Amino acid sequence: MSALMAALLIAAPFPAWSQVGRITFEAPTSPTLNFSAGAVNPGGVTALIPASTPDLARALAPILSAPSAQPQFSSPVPIYAAQPVARQTAAIVPASAVVRTPSNTNQFQLIQNLANTVENVEAAPERIGKLYDAAPAAPDFDALTTVKTPEAPAPWRPSSMLLKPAAAVANAWRLSRYEKKQRMRGPEDRVTTEEMGLKASLSVAHEALETNRLQDALEELTRLFRSREANRWYRANPAFQPYQAQGHAYIRFVERAVKLAYERAHERSFDPTLIAEARAAGRAGAVLGHDWRATAIQERDSAHCAHHALFNAIQASVGFVYPMSVHRFIERAREVLNVRGEKLTGLNRAEHTALENRLGLKLGNDVGEGMGTEAIKRWAQLLGMTVSARGPPQGDAQWSALIGRGREVLISLRMFHERFKHDPAERDLHGHEYRVLHHEVYLLGAFDSPSRGARLYMVQDSGSGATDFYTAEELSAVTSDLQIVGAPSAVALP
């Protein structure tokens, strides 16, 4: 039986985070919270490249990444009924809005670009703006803390020199008495390891927000503040609900900024001026990577975005040795990579289904239902390609340095879309407005836009059927991971 279970675990499917229209309620990269006896136990907590166009106004400075800290929980917390904390709300500002001060300025202020419709391109060209001008305020731990620690006594500082020896003795006695009282405080009057972990998580998330690392902040926040199990724990431990409310407020900030980044880039894909600029840059040899090309839409709401991104990368670079359709590309991937669960267990269909239901786990693997990083890696290697994974860069210098001969970049997006809103129950559960989408796209190339005064990155998005134009800041906002692939020659199916 132990050998069977080992085989089952090894053959468990990779997480299908690279999916278009496939919604997940929890971020697959975030550990699941386990709750036992009221305690929470998480699963684990350059120089700038010269611009090729003189009109490039500026290059965004690379943003240094900071290591994440993961709190450890051990002390149990009493469980009793509680009323939910009122969820803070913030108005969503459309991407095409003119720069205005939103009503929720106490939370954050989004910087909107100028209106730039296809009909009015020449009259009102868009200028590139930041996603937000300032991060939300740091968490007020004095207000959030469940335990109010008495302040130490103020020292006596007499002006008379004759009284200074007596003051030293008195101050030492009073401080000693204060420290003794602190040591004698019971467990209910001390800060628990749970609370220390929550404070650490909020601090790490806020630091990431201040340095424009939105995906790092989102990953940290989803560890402890967003899940069905987490929600149940906070309801059972009401003293900690203000921490969850603060975490949810930060998640909503990230949600709006990430959603705005995607909407801006997609809106620009329809701009004829930008398309003309991209083509002109290609003719002048001023494009990093490959020239602009149109993108065809994939099957609506399918899970084939990773297949399409890799197919687009091959087509734009070395090509195939013979004519190839993306449908045949996907079919062959399924023929080579799929593993039937019945073959692993040796059971018939009914027995195998019963086993899956009992384990609560789908066995086997079907890349037609989505490919994670490991599945992309295996498929690329079978195609004779090199592949490596890494985290996203920050700023124009780092993104531009990433684009080079023999390196094709697949981008894993973690994003939010207007079509996929939470229902009221889901909003209360997760603390924000939209479902998390995991999607794969292909970074085609980059050029300097005279009309926008910024370097724009061309991204082929087969889910929307568009070649979107991102700034470096916007691309970093939506990118959770990268896969860098390359091939020495034209690709043939294995």
Disulfide bonds with the S-S distance in Angstrom:
none
